[in-house]
Amino acid sequence: MRVAEHLTRLGGVARRHELEACAGRAALEAAVAAGTVRRVARGRYALPTDDEARAAAHRLSGTVVLLSAAAHWGWATKVPAGLPQVAVPRGRKVPADVQREVDIRWRSVPPAQRVDGWVTSKARTVHDCAALLPFDEALCVLDSALRFGDVSPVDLHDLTEVPPRMRPRIQRVLDCGSDLAFGPFETVLRAIALDVPGLDVRPQVAIRDADGFVGRVDLADERLRIVIEADSHAFHAGAADFARDCERYSRLTCDGWIVIRVPWRMAMHEPERVRRLLERAVALRTRCLICAIS
């Protein structure tokens, strides 16, 4: 798999060590030299979508918004923007051929909420995504922004400039954000888990058993003793990785944990299948707890 494909699976943005683990240092450096991957900050790499979005914004005298803005700020997303997403004021005439090439959003962005005149500020980008994107996509943007330390929770919770009708939707995303999520794969799993009644998961939970430290799992409900793992072959390519993964799974099982392992494609494209598995796990563990009490 090429570096750009790995990067797409990681949400369009990743740290150097993550890409090197998937594809190797030589392949990463070759991709940067070829322009299929670009360095957006120290140790952080992204797909080269920024130039296209910026050019579209300047052409339309508009503002880059939503996923295109998130990509500009170097944040991982569940899916990349299919076309450059650009906001223009209502009433402005945009030729039909341009509308086929640009995802036009008809709204004005105040100068105070733009950076360099062409892209929404970091806080405005998070708020827009939370207000207008599906919950899991918005949470991916927020988690990535928090993980990279690019936004302050205090600034994000200031919704005085947000229309009142949008505030509950944005607040829900803000309340669920975490700087611990490893990437969009894990965030999407958490978004699914948050909608399962009775399930209360936290990301990156450290677990120990009688023999010591077992590992840090992607998601865990410690009350129900349910673990959810984002199972990616990209990070378990070697024999040693596979052996460690098997041992961890066995130790968790022997210590009474239900372990749900979810592949990338199922999480991204079949969330209902994942939700049904989690509902069954909750039902099973709830029955066990009731039996133990009685």
N, C-alpha and C positions, 0 to 999 in steps of 0.2 A: 504494500500500500504506500502511495506517495505521501510526502510530508503534508501537502495541502489537504489530502483526504483525511489524514490523521487529525489535522488542525480543525477541519470541519466537524469531525466527531467530537472534538473537545470543546466545541462551541464557537469556533472561529478565532479564539484567542487562547494562548497557553504560555506557560513559562518554559524556558529553555530546557530544563531538566525533564519536563514532561514529554516534549517532542523528541529529545534525545533517547528517552526510554523506549519510545515507540519506533523511531526510524533511524536513530544513530546520528552522531555529530556530523559526519561527512555529508549525509543526505540533507540535513538541516542547512548547513552552510551552502550547499549547492542550490537549494531552493531559494535561499536569500539572494544569492548571486544571480539567479535566473529571474527574480522578481515575482515568483509565485507565492512567496511568503515575505513579509516585511517585519522589521523590528520596530515596535511602537514605543517601547520604553526599555530601560535596562532589564535584560533577562526576560522580556515579554515580546511575543511574536503574534502576528495576526495575518488574516487574509488581506490582500491588497484591494479592498473595496472603497477605501477612503477617498482616493483621487476621483473616482467616478461620481461619488455622491457630492463632493465639493464642486466639481465641474457643473453638475446639474443645478446645484443651488445658485451658483454664480450666473448661469445661463438664464435662470428664471427670476433672479433677484429674490430668491426664497431662502428658507432655512432648513438645513438637514435635521431630521427629527427621528424619533422612535429607534428602530433597530439600526438604522444607518448612523444615527448619532451615537448609539451605544458602541458600535464598531469603531467609530472615530475615537472614542474615549478608551478604547482597548479593553472592552468588557466582553465576556463570553455570552453567547445567546443560545437558546435552544435550537433555533434555525436562523440562518442569515436572511437578510432582506432579499427578496427575489429581485427587486428593482430598487434603485436609490429612492429613499423616502424623503420627500421635500414638501414643506408647508409653504403655501402662498396665500396671500389675503383673498378672502371671498370676493368674487366679482372680477378678478383678474382673468383675462383671456389667455388660455394656454392652448396652442395648436394641437390638433388631434394626434399628429405624429409624435409630438413630445409626450403626450399622455400615455402613449403605448410604450414609451421608454422609461418613464419616471412614475413612481407611485405618488401621485399628487394628494396632499392633505390640505383641505381648504380651511385654513385658520391663520390668524395673525399671531406672531410671537413678539412680545414687547422687547425692545432693545436691551433692557436690563436682564432678560433671560436668554440672551444670545452671547456667544463668545466669538470674537473676531468677526462678528456681523453675519456669520453664515451657518452656525451650528448651535443647537440648544445647549444651555449650561448643563452641568452634571446633574444638579438637582432637578431641573426642568425635564431632563431626559428620563430620569427615574420616574418622576411623577406622570409624564406622558405615557410611558410604558405601562405603569400600574393602572392608569385610567382606561387605556385603549386596547391593550393586548390581553389574550387569554391569561388566566392566573398563573399557569406554570411558566409561560414565556416571560411574563413580567417578573416573576420571582427569580428566574435565572439571571436577568439583568441586574436586579438588586443584589443578589448574593455575590455576583462577580464584582460589582462596584464596592461592596463592603469588604470582600476578601482582599482586593488590591489596595484598600485604604483610600479610595478616591472620593468617598462621600462621608459626611458625618451624619449619624442618626439624628442628632439634634437639628441640623439644617433640614433634613428630609421631613421631619415631623412638623415643620412649619408649613401649614396648608392654607395660610391666609390668602394667598394669591390664586388658590384653586377654586373653581366654581363649586358651590355647596353640593350639587348633585353628584359630583365626582369623588367627594371626600371619603365616603364609606368604602368604595372600591379600592381607592389608593391606600387607605388606612389598613385594610386587611392585608395587603401585600407587605406594607411596612412592618406590621406586627409579626409577620412570619419570616422576615429576612434573617439571614445568618452569615457571618463572615467565616464560618467553619466549613461550609460546603466546598468539596474539592472541585466541582465543575457542574455544568448543566445536567449531565447524566444523573448525578446524585440529587440535584435540586428537583428535577422532574419527578424522581421517585418520592421525594419528600412531599411534593405538591399532591401527588396521588394519595399518599398516606394520610395527609391532613384531612382528606374528605372521607376517611373510613371511620365510622362511629366506634368509639371506644379505644382507638389507637392513638397513642401519644408518643411520637418519636422525636429523638434528638440526633443531630448529625455528629459524626466523628466521636463516638463514645468509646472510651478505653475500658476493656473488660479483662478481669483477672479470674483465675480459677485456683484450685488447690495447689497446682504446680507453678503458679506465678502468672506473669503477664501473657495473655492470649493474643491480644492485638487491639487495634483501633478499628472498629467496624463503621461502615458508612452511615447506617441509621439503626437506632435501637429504642425499643420501648422497654425500659428496665422493670416496670411493674409487671407487665405481661411476659417479660423475657422473650421478646421477639426481635430478631435481627433481620435487617433487610440489607442485602449486599448488591451493589451495582457491579455486575460480573462482566468485566471487559477482558477479552483475550489480549488486548494491546499491552496490558501491564502484567500478564502472566504467560509470557512467551517461552521462558526457559524451564528446564526440568526442575531447577531449584525453586523457582517461583511456584510451580505447580505443586511441588511437595509441601512447601510452607502453607499453601492455600488449603491443601487436603488436611494437614494436621490441624490447622486452625478450625476448619469446619468440624472435624471430629471432636475436638476439645469443647467447642461450643455445644454440640449436640449432647455429649456426655454430661455436660454441666446443666442440662435442662433447658437450653435455648432452642426455640424454633427458628431455623435459619431459612429465609426466603432469598433465593439467588435469582436476580432478574437480568437477562441480557439486554444490551443496549437497544436493539430493534424493538423488543417488546415494550420497553419503557417509553420509547419515543413514538411508536406507531400503534400500540395496542394497549393503551392505559386501562381499558375496561378489564382486560384479562388480568393485569396486575392487581387491580382493585379487588377482583373476585378472589384471588389468592390471598390477599391480605385480610379480607373479610372472613375467609375460612380459617385463617390462622387465629384471628381474634376470637372467633366462635369456639374453636378448639381449646384455646388457652383459658377462656372464660369458663367453659364447662369444667376444666380441670381445677380452677380456683374454687368454684362452687362446690365441687366434690370434696375438696380438701377442707373447706370450712364446715361442711355438713358431716 
